[in-house]
Amino acid sequence: MGSLTDIKIRNLKPQERPYQVADGDGLILEVRPSGQKAWLYRYRVHGR
């Protein structure tokens, strides 16, 4: 589990396609081509 620090997040540069960087335990940072960054949380309820 590699936690993202403020410096690591600031240094992420946009690419041609959106990409995701995992923070751990289902928390993901998505970097979009526009440079926008969005947090995503992936979770399961009752195994689904």
Backbone as CSV, one residue per row, in Angstrom:
resi,resn,N_x,N_y,N_z,CA_x,CA_y,CA_z,C_x,C_y,C_z
1,MET,0.845,-1.166,0.000,0.000,0.000,0.000,0.898,1.239,0.000
2,GLY,0.917,1.949,-1.122,1.739,3.141,-1.218,0.883,4.381,-1.076
3,SER,0.990,5.031,0.056,0.132,6.201,0.264,0.633,7.366,-0.585
4,LEU,-0.299,8.073,-1.156,0.024,9.240,-1.960,0.204,10.442,-1.040
5,THR,1.303,11.128,-1.216,1.545,12.337,-0.439,1.134,13.546,-1.277
6,ASP,1.072,14.686,-0.649,0.713,15.920,-1.342,1.673,16.179,-2.507
7,ILE,2.947,15.973,-2.293,3.956,16.222,-3.331,3.780,15.257,-4.499
8,LYS,3.539,13.975,-4.205,3.339,12.985,-5.270,2.116,13.346,-6.114
9,ILE,1.047,13.781,-5.453,-0.185,14.133,-6.170,0.042,15.357,-7.050
10,ARG,0.727,16.359,-6.533,0.992,17.572,-7.314,1.858,17.285,-8.536
11,ASN,2.735,16.281,-8.449,3.652,15.964,-9.546,3.041,15.060,-10.614
12,LEU,1.812,14.585,-10.422,1.155,13.761,-11.438,0.737,14.639,-12.606
13,LYS,1.183,14.290,-13.792,0.906,15.096,-14.979,-0.166,14.434,-15.834
14,PRO,-1.012,15.234,-16.484,-2.044,14.668,-17.358,-1.416,13.977,-18.566
15,GLN,-2.088,12.947,-19.049,-1.659,12.217,-20.243,-2.798,12.241,-21.247
16,GLU,-2.583,11.603,-22.382,-3.585,11.593,-23.442,-4.889,10.949,-22.994
17,ARG,-4.786,9.923,-22.159,-5.952,9.204,-21.649,-5.980,9.306,-20.128
18,PRO,-7.166,9.205,-19.539,-7.231,9.214,-18.068,-6.476,8.002,-17.496
19,TYR,-5.852,8.191,-16.364,-5.201,7.071,-15.682,-5.450,7.179,-14.193
20,GLN,-5.259,6.039,-13.509,-5.553,5.974,-12.083,-4.317,5.566,-11.305
21,VAL,-4.202,6.134,-10.105,-3.105,5.812,-9.196,-3.736,5.369,-7.885
22,ALA,-3.399,4.162,-7.443,-3.988,3.605,-6.223,-3.319,4.178,-4.975
23,ASP,-4.136,4.489,-3.968,-3.635,4.955,-2.683,-3.724,3.834,-1.650
24,GLY,-4.578,2.875,-1.877,-4.710,1.746,-0.973,-6.100,1.648,-0.383
25,ASP,-6.492,0.426,-0.044,-7.795,0.139,0.560,-8.969,0.648,-0.275
26,GLY,-8.822,0.607,-1.603,-9.918,0.981,-2.493,-9.949,2.452,-2.883
27,LEU,-9.050,3.260,-2.344,-9.019,4.683,-2.677,-8.102,4.890,-3.880
28,ILE,-8.637,5.567,-4.911,-7.912,5.744,-6.163,-7.997,7.206,-6.583
29,LEU,-6.900,7.730,-7.116,-6.893,9.077,-7.665,-6.855,8.962,-9.178
30,GLU,-7.851,9.561,-9.844,-7.895,9.535,-11.307,-7.392,10.875,-11.825
31,VAL,-6.448,10.816,-12.783,-5.907,12.018,-13.409,-6.451,12.058,-14.833
32,ARG,-7.157,13.125,-15.167,-7.816,13.250,-16.466,-6.969,14.089,-17.425
33,PRO,-7.191,13.936,-18.739,-6.397,14.681,-19.725,-6.442,16.204,-19.535
34,SER,-7.525,16.710,-18.968,-7.645,18.155,-18.731,-6.767,18.612,-17.566
35,GLY,-6.234,17.656,-16.804,-5.428,17.980,-15.630,-6.222,17.878,-14.342
36,GLN,-7.537,17.689,-14.474,-8.396,17.551,-13.297,-8.084,16.233,-12.595
37,LYS,-8.121,16.263,-11.269,-7.883,15.063,-10.464,-9.118,14.790,-9.629
38,ALA,-9.517,13.524,-9.584,-10.725,13.156,-8.845,-10.455,11.902,-8.027
39,TRP,-10.931,11.900,-6.788,-10.812,10.729,-5.928,-11.970,9.778,-6.218
40,LEU,-11.660,8.490,-6.308,-12.658,7.441,-6.491,-12.490,6.447,-5.355
41,TYR,-13.595,5.896,-4.899,-13.536,4.892,-3.836,-14.246,3.647,-4.326
42,ARG,-13.533,2.555,-4.422,-14.107,1.288,-4.869,-14.400,0.434,-3.646
43,TYR,-15.637,-0.039,-3.569,-16.042,-0.800,-2.396,-16.978,-1.933,-2.804
44,ARG,-17.185,-2.866,-1.891,-18.098,-3.992,-2.107,-19.070,-4.059,-0.949
45,VAL,-20.293,-4.462,-1.271,-21.313,-4.671,-0.250,-21.791,-6.109,-0.393
46,HIS,-21.590,-6.885,0.636,-21.975,-8.310,0.643,-21.334,-9.064,-0.521
47,GLY,-20.073,-8.763,-0.809,-19.335,-9.469,-1.848,-19.660,-9.064,-3.266
48,ARG,-20.471,-8.048,-3.443,-20.829,-7.599,-4.796,-20.186,-6.263,-5.088
